[in-house]
Each structure stands twice: as C-alpha cells, then as structure tokens.
Amino acid sequence: MNVLVIEDDKRIAVVLQQSLAEDGHNVFLSHRGDEGMDLITSDQFDVVVLDIMLPAIDGFTILSKVRAKRLQIPILMLTARGDMPNMVRGLDLGADDYLTKPFQLDNFLARVRAIGRRGHNASDNNITVGSLILNQAQQILRRDGEEVALTRKEFLILDLLMRRMNKVVTRDQMISAGWGFDADVSDNSIDFYISSLRSKIDTKGQPSLIRTMRSIGYCFSTSSVSQPSIA
C-alpha cells in the first residue's frame, strides 16, 4: 500500500517509515499539517497515519476537513494523548483507528494492514483503461492480456497517473510516488521514466496516453479533446 505518515517528530517518523517499508509498503512522510492535508487530497494514498499535534493544522482539523470532502481514505490517529475524550473525539470525527504512544511496532503495522484491508475490496486491485489492466496488489501491467514488464518506479508512476485519470499529476507528486517525499530528483529523470512508459503502453500511430502539460506535469487520458482537471 501507499502509506502517508504525517508526524512532526522526525525521529518517530523515520522509525515508522523504516518499519512500514520493511513490511512491504511505499511510505511518504510529511512533518506539517498543511502540507499533509495537500498530500491527502492528491488521492494517491491507501492509508494515512495522522498525528494530532502538528504545525500549521492539527490532526483533528485535518480529519474533519478530509471527511467533509467525503474522502474515504482510511486514517489511523497516532498521538501521545491517551485520554478517553480525545480518543472518542478522533473516532467521532471519522478516524478508522486510534493508537497511543508509546506503542509496539508490530501492533502499529497490524493496525495499518487492517484498516488498509477495510478500505479496499477485491475489485479495487485492478485499474482498467481500454486494453490496459494494472493490478495494484500484484504490481503487474497487462496489455491485451499480455504482461508488460515494468520497473518498480514505472509501476508507481503509472499507478498514480491511472488512478488520477484525466487529472493533472505534477512532477512533485510523481517524485513522491516514485522516489519518496522531498527526494531530490531531476526533471531529466522524470522525463526518462515517462518516455519509457510511453514506449510500453502507447499504440503506434495513436496519440500518447500520457499527455504533457507544459510547466505543470502530466495527465493520463484516452481522449484527445477533453481538458484535464488540475483538481
């Protein structure tokens, strides 16, 4: 799964990142509430681990805004506040689970896996666009029934593009998906992977499925006339 950890304590955040990565997940970190809120609405995550005490916007406010937008992404609240009123408040606002620091990492990982399973059903594993079928669980792409070999980064970038079909995906969002939040990645590296994906999924003589949105990013679209949304 793609897991977003919003935690201002960088030491704790790194420990969670390493543990989640070892458990097989793609992990993205944010240390600020406003930044974390923007990432949640980018619609590229399967689970959010959310601390309460954050700079700019606190976790309760983020949770309220996410549910007000009717986003159903599973959220695990993570906080040092162990008193019952805060636990009840978090759950009433729409948190899927609540874990109080300190905690055992095995317990944390099990809860992440559990709410991740609740957030998806079997049909969510496949993204189908025309002759392309991207299986998120197996991380396999099939075109006309034939498996297409993808590198790890190609899969992560294509997964993001296909899930946000007809919406603009910025270069920063691609970097977060393929390399990790705040990684130092050159434009040439992004262009290389986009070019490689086009060579694997496009039909010769037809417009590319991955459209270049100059100075912004890219958009996955099967239409040559529809205007992509930046939202």
C-alpha positions, 0 to 999 in steps of 0.5 A: 500500500501507499502509506502517508505518515504525517508526524512532526517528530522526525525521529518517530517518523523515520522509525515508522517509515523504516518499519512500514517499508520493511513490511512491504509498503511505499511510505511518504512522510510529511512533518506539517499539517498543511502540507499533509492535508495537500498530500491527502487530497492528491488521492494517491494514498491507501492509508494515512497515519495522522498525528494530532499535534502538528504545525500549521493544522492539527490532526483533528482539523485535518480529519474533519476537513478530509471527511467533509470532502467525503474522502474515504481514505482510511486514517489511523490517529497516532498521538501521545494523548491517551485520554478517553475524550480525545480518543472518542473525539478522533473516532467521532470525527471519522478516524478508522483507528486510534493508537497511543504512544508509546506503542509496539511496532508490530501492533502499529503495522497490524493496525495499518494492514487492517484498516488498509484491508477495510478500505479496499475490496477485491475489485479495487486491485485492478485499474482498467483503461481500454486494453490496459489492466494494472493490478495494484496488489500484484504490481503487474501491467497487462496489455491485451492480456499480455504482461508488460514488464515494468520497473518498480518506479514505472509501476508507481508512476503509472499507478498514480497517473491511472488512478488520477485519470484525466487529472493533472499529476505534477512532477512533485507528486510523481517524485513522491510516488516514485522516489519518496517525499522531498527526494531530490530528483531531476526533471531529466529523470522524470522525463526518462521514466515517462518516455519509457512508459510511453514506449510500453503502453502507447499504440503506434500511430495513436496519440500518447496516453500520457499527455504533457502539460507544459510547466505543470506535469502530466495527465493520463487520458484516452481522449484527445479533446477533453481538458484535464482537471488540475483538481 
